Amino acid sequence: MHTNICLIGSSRFEDEFRRLEVDLSVKGYIVLSPLVYTQSGDNPKCGADVKIILDYVQKEKIRQSDIVLVIDVDGYVGKSTKDQINYAKLLNKPLLYFSKGEIKKLF
């Protein structure tokens, strides 16, 4: 059986997301990750309406996941990520935190 892992966290951590997408994929995980990073300034189409859509899509990825990995560099968790964490808890999804080094459990 394949393990689906959903990466959540602030889009300001795009570099960490991209690195982990590769690292986890080559270990055999199916990685569900944001595909639009709104904080980089490269996505002028990402206004308030698009954010609503992206938040919905991310929650659907959480629902489809077996594990949720919170990319919380230096412990930073923003409002959207807090909402996603609460959603994952509601669904009883196992949560791992990047800042606590819990990613080691995946390797």
C-alpha positions, 0 to 999 in steps of 0.5 A: 500500500502506498502512503499519501502524505500531505504537506501543509504550511506557509507558502513562504516556505516554498523552498522547503516544500520543493525539497521535501516533495522530492525527498519524500517522492523518491522514498515512495510517498505519494506527496500532496502539496500546494502547487501555487505559492502565493507569497513569492510574488510570482502569482498575480492571479492569487487574489482573495477569491483564488485563496478561497479555492486554494484553501478548499483544495488543500483541505481536500488533499488533507482529507485524501492523505494518510499523514499530514506534515506541517512545514513550520520552519522555526515554529511558524504557523499562520492562520490558514495553516492553523485552520488546516491543522484543525481540519486534520485533527477533526479527521484524526489524521496523524500530524508531524511537525517539521520544526520538531524534527518529526520528519525523521519518522518518515525516513 
